[in-house]
Amino acid sequence: MVFAAPELAPTHKGGLMRLLSFGIVAGTLLATMLCWMPPAQAVVKPGDVITKDNAYKVAELLSPGNYQLVREGMQLRIVPSDKLDWPPPFKTATEKYSPQVQLGPDGSLKGYVAGQPFPLVDPNDPQVATKVMWNYSYRPLYSDDIDMRYPEVATFARNSIGWPLSYYTVGHFAFYNNIGRIEVPPIPTDPDATRSGLRYRFGFYPFLEPAALRGYGMVRQRHIDPNVDDNAWVYSPQTRKLSRESAGTLSDSTGALSAFGVGGGSGFGAGMGGTSGATAYANTLDPDSYFGFSAKIENFNYRFLGERDMLASVHAVHSPEPQCPNDGGRTICPENWEMRHLYVIEADAKSRDQTIPRRIFYIDSEGWFITASDQYDRGGKLWKTIATFNTYRDRPVPDARIAIYPYKRMFQLGLVDEDFNTGYSSVVYMPGKTAPDRECWYIDMGTVDNAFLTPQAMVQAGH
């Protein structure tokens, strides 16, 4: 039996069944399948190249959504599996602090200081799904701060021939953690955590290209209190207006945020299903899906669907990542994929304000990043899929001069977000092809601080 939904299986009449309006499978059906199915048997080996012509070989080894990307043309280059080790400071912090960490009755985190909260994962633990998600939330990608410079997001239509419908380049994609700090003073907690009540601050600004978007930006703040929603602001340089956004809108595409798309459609419009009504700068990616998932952990109920050996892109070789030549640039390929041991978690939104009510995550059991995410609509049909492209080395690019680390660490080099209903696909290049800075990934180096990630700093940068 294959891991794909029945609609994706080969038929005896030849070819593959069409996607039945892309209603691939209800989340409950997928959950049942994952719980009782035996582990997938690998039918690929290092050296294989998977194309749409032999996609059936990986039907059991990808999420239903990622499998559809391969059927549409995304190629996988199969390489040997290799181990991921945590940065030594992260490992030390985990050993020191994890014994005191617990989950509250509501799934909130208690006693956390730094490192990974739950290094020992027991599939029989009734709280295992929530613990896996907290491990993802405090993953070893970074602990103190991150400044990812010059990411580019390009959106392509179903019939693309390589030219995006729209694109934008941003100066900074940055985080600063107030808690869980292990390398850059103050450690392990910034005093601002007590003053502000914030776990971290995030900034995505200023937009640099195209010219019509120059100066836009978004700042998001995550509260420590599980009962307090994120703060979010968007700045529009056209109106010189700083707008406060509700947490519920952060699961809609970026262009649906109120400050984007102002000015008679000349702003950053959602285009295909967002609320702004503008179409000039369409995109599918929502802020809650950055890095695979960025919503507040406490806002979802989780269910453990099992452990599986599946394919993921963990030792990618390109930076910047290439446009896939076989599907009009709608994904990233060719790139390295390997067999990985993954945890599969279903996340159901507690609030009906969430545009995406259900997500199924595939989480690497060593790196603790999301390798794939399938997103379902309220009718239980597959709506969107995310594929992430990650790597593991001691520098983001071979010729780095500044971002060189004393140990190997993880980097996310690309992300694909495809909407099966519209056929639109947004590709995030981290960094983009035109980035003036080739290194771009500055992790736990103190390159950003709390002052950099405020609404006021965003407004000043957007002028």
N, C-alpha and C positions, 0 to 999 in steps of 0.2 A: 504494500500500500504506500502511496506517495503522500508527502506532506502538503502538497498543493491542494487547493479546493477542487471539488469535482469539475467545476467549470473550466479548469485549466488542464485537465487530463487529456491525453490523445484519444481520439475516437477511432472506432473500427472502420469508419467511413472515410478515414484519411483526414489529415490536417488536425487542427485544434479547434475545439468549440469556442465560439465567440463569447465574450465576457458577460452576456446577458445584462446589458446596460451597466456593466462593471460592478454588478452586485455579486461579488465573488463569494463571500461566505459570511454568515452572521458570526459575531464574536463568540456567542455561546457555543456554536457548532465547533469553531476552531478550538475553543478551550477544551471541549470534550475530546476532540481528536488528539490534542497535545497530551492530555492526561493519560490516555490509555495506549497510545501508539508506542511500539518499540523504538529504540534509538535508530535514527536514520543510518543506512548503510552507505558508505561513501562509494560513489561510482565514478569518481574523478581521481586523478593522480597528478603530481607535480609535472609540469610540462604541457598539460592539456590547455587548450584554448577553447573556451565555451562561447559559442555564438548563438544567434537565434535559431540556426539550423540544428544544433544539437542541445538546445536548452533543456530538453527532457531529462538530460543527465543530472541536472541540478534541481529538479522539481522538489526533491525532499530536503535540499540543503540550503534553501533560501526561504525567507518569508514569502507569503503569497504575493505581496506587493513588489518586492525586489525581484521575484521570479518573472513578473510581468515586464519589468524593465529589461531583463535579458531577452525575453521574447520580442521586444520592440527593437532590439539592436545593441544593447549594452554588452560589451565583451568582457569576459573574465579570464585573466591569465593565472592559472593555478600554480602556486609555489609551495614549497615545503612549509609546514607549520614551524613556528619558532616561539620561544618563550618571551614573555614580558615580565620584567622585574620592576618593582616600585622604586622610585627615588629613595636612596638611603635615609634622608631625613623623614620622609613620610613613613617608612617602615619603622623607624625608631619611635616616632610619635604614636603609631598604632600599638606597638608593644607596650608603651608606657601608659596610654590612656584608655584603650578599648575595654579593659576589664571593668571599668566603672560605668560604662554606657548601658542604658536601658531604654525600652520603649514604654511610653505612657499608655493607658487604656485606649486613648484616642489615636494612637500611632505616632504621637509626637516624640521627639528625641530628648532624653534626659541624661544629664551628666556628661555630655560631649565636651571635649576640649580640643583635640586635634587628631589627625590621622584618620584611618578608616574606622567607622563606628563598630562594625560587626565582622571581624576578619574570619570567624568561623561560621559558615552557613550550613544549617541543617535543613534539608528539604522537608523533614517531618515536623519542623517547628511551625505551629499555626500562624506565627507572625513572620514567616520567612519572606513573603512577598514584600512587606513593608521594610524589612531589614535590607533586602537587596536594593530597594529604591533609595534608602538612606546611604548605602554604600556608593551607589551611583552619584548621589548628590554631593558627597564628599570624596569624589574619585581622585586618584593621584595625578590627573592631568596638571593641576596647579593647586597650591594651597594658600598662597599669600596674595598674589596679584598676577595679572596677565594683561599685556598690551599687544593685541593682534592687529597689526597695521595694514591698511589698504586692502581689506577684503572687497571682492566684487561679486555682485549678484546679477545674474543674467537670466531672463525668462524667455522660453521658447514655446512656439505653438506646436500642435500635434504634427503638422506637415512641414516642420522646419527643415531648411536646407543649410543650416549653420549660422544664420543671422538672427540674433535675438530680437524679440519684440521690444524689449526694453532692458536696460541695465542701469546699475548705479554702483559707484565706488565710494567707500567711506574711509575716513582717516583713521578711526580707532574703533576697535571692538574690545572693550576693556572691562575688567572686573577688579574689585578690591575687597578682600575678605576682612571682616573685623574679628571673626573667630576662626579657629583652626589654623592659625599662623604658625609656621615652623622654621622659616628661614630668614625673613626680613623683619627686624625690630619695628614695632613692638611685637613680641611673641609671649605666650600663644594667643593673647587676646589684645586687640586694640582698645584703649579706654573709650573710644567712640561708641563701642558696643553698648556700654552702660548709659552713656549720654543720649544716644539716638535710638537705642533699641533695635538697631539694624544688624543683620547678619552679614550682608554684603551690599555693595553698590555696583551697578552696571551702567556702562555708557556705550552708545552706538552713534557716534557723531565725529566731525561734521560730514554730511554728504558732500562729496567733491565733484562728481560727475554723474549725469550730464549737467550742463550749466543751469537748467531750470530747477534743479533740485539742490543746488549748492547752498549749504548752510543748514539744511534740515538736520534733525537729530532726535534721539530718544534717550532718556535716562530712566532706569528702573531700580528700585530699592526693595530688598527682601528683608522683612521683619523677623526677628527671632521668635516673637510671640506667634504661636500657631493660629491664633484667632484674628490676627490682623493681616489683611490683604496687602499685596505689594503696592507701593507707590509707583506711579509711572507718569512721565511728562514727555510731551512732544513739542518741539519748537519749529515754527514756520517762519523763515526769514522774510517771506513775502508779506505777511501781515504783522511781522514782529510780535507774534503772539505765542505765549507759552501756555499750552493746554494740558490740564490734568486728565488722565485717562483712567477709566475704570478697569479693574483687574480682569473683568469678563471679556473685554475687547482684545486682550492680549492673545487669545486663542484664534482670533481672526487674522487674515493676512495683514501684513504691515501697512498696506495702503488703506486699510479700513479705519485706521486710527484718525481721529477727527481732524488733526492739524495737517495731515497729508491729504492732498487732493483739493485744497482750497484754491481759490483764484480761477474759477471757471474751467477746471479740468487741467490746469497747467501744473498742478502739483503731483504728488506721488499716489496715484490711484490704485485701488485694489483690482479693478478691471474685471475680474472674473469671480464674482460672488462676494466681494467686499461691499461696504456700505457707502463708500465715498462717491461712487458714480463716475469717477474719472477713469479713463482707459489708457492714457498715454504711457504710464509707467506701471503696467500690470505686474503682479507677482503672486505666488501661491504660498510663500513661506510666512508663517505666523511667529511672533516673538516667543510664544510658549514652546516652539520647536527648535529654537537655536540650540546647536550642539546635539540635537536629537530630542531633547526635552528640557525645558527651562521653567516650567510652571512650579508653583509651590507644592511641595510634596504632600502637605497636609490636606490639600484640596481634592484628593482623589482616594478612592478605595482600591485596594490592590488584591490581585489573586495570582497565586503561583501556578503557572501552567506547565512547568517542568523544566528539565535540563536537556539540552540537545547539542550534538556535534554538528555544526553547520558552517557554511562559508561566510567569511567576512574579509574586508579589506583592512588589514592591520599593519602590514609592512609596505605601504605604498611607496613608490619610487619617484614620483614626479612632484615638483614644486616650481612653478604653479602647475596645477592639475590641467590636463588637456581636455578640450572639447571632444566628445566621442564622435568619430567620423562616420559611424554606422547608423546613427539615429538623428542626424541633423544637429548634433551638439546638445541634445536634450539630457544627456547624462555625462559621466566621466568615464573614459576608457581610451586605450587599454590600460588596465591597472592590475596590480597583484592582489589576488584573493587566496585565502588559505583556510584550512579547517580549524575551527575554534570551538571551545566548549562554552556554550552560552546559557544564561538563564532567561526564561521567557516569562514575562510578567504582563498581566492585563491591568490596565488602569482605567477606572470608571470615574468620571467627574461627579463630585457630590452636588454641584450646582448645575441647574439647567441653563445658566448664563453662558456656559462654555460652548463655543461654537463646535468644538470637536469633543463629543461626549465620551468616546472610547478610543483608547490607544493600546496597541500591543507592542511591547518593547523586547528587543533581543540584546542582551547585555553581556559583554565579554567578561568571563569569570576571572581574568587576570588583570586586565586594564580597567575594568569597570566603566567603560564607555558604552554608549548605545551604538550598535553596529547597524541596526535597522529598526524602523518603527512603522507599523501599519496603523492607519487611522480609519475609524468606522463612523458612519453617519447614524442618525437616530433610528433608522430602520435596520441597522445591523449590517449594512453593505459596505464593502471596502471602498473608501473614498480617496484616500491619499496614501502614499508611501514615502518613506525617507530612507536613503542609503547614505552612510557616512564613509569617508575615506581617511584612514588614520595611518600614522607611521610611528616608528620607534627608533630613535638614534640620539646622539649627543649634541646635535645641532640641526636646525631646521633645513639648511642647505649645505652642501659640501664645502662651499667657499665662504662660509660665515666667518666673520671677524669679531663680532661682539656677542652674539647669542650662542656661546659655546659653553656647554655644561660639563661638570666633572663626572657625569654618569649619563647613561641613556635615559631618555624620558619620552613621553608620548606627545604627539602633535596631531591635530585634526587638520587635514589639508583640503578637504572638500566635503560638500554635502549636496545631495540631490533631493528635491521635494517635488513629487509629481502628483497632479490632481487627475484622477482617472475620469472624472465626470466631464471636465472641460478639455482634457488632453494637454493642458499647459504644464510646463515643467520649469521650476526655478533651480538654478545651479549656483551654489556658493563656492567661490574660489578663495582659498585662504592661504596665500594672498592671490590677488588678481594678476593677469598677465602684464598689465602696465604699471605695476607697483614700482615706485622709485626706490624702494627699500627691498632688497631681495630676501633679507633675513626675516623680518616681519614678526616673528614669534619671540616675544620677550616675556619669559615666565619666571615669577618669583625673583625679579631683579630690582624691584622698587621703582619701576618706570612710571607707575601711576599711584595716586594716593586718594584719600577720601575727597580732598578738595577738587580733584580733577573730575570726579564723578558726581557733580551736583548740577541741578537745573541751571544755576547761575553760570557755571563754567561752560555749559553747553550753549547758552544764549550768547555769551561773549565770543565763543568760537564760531558761531553762526553768523555774526555780523559781517 
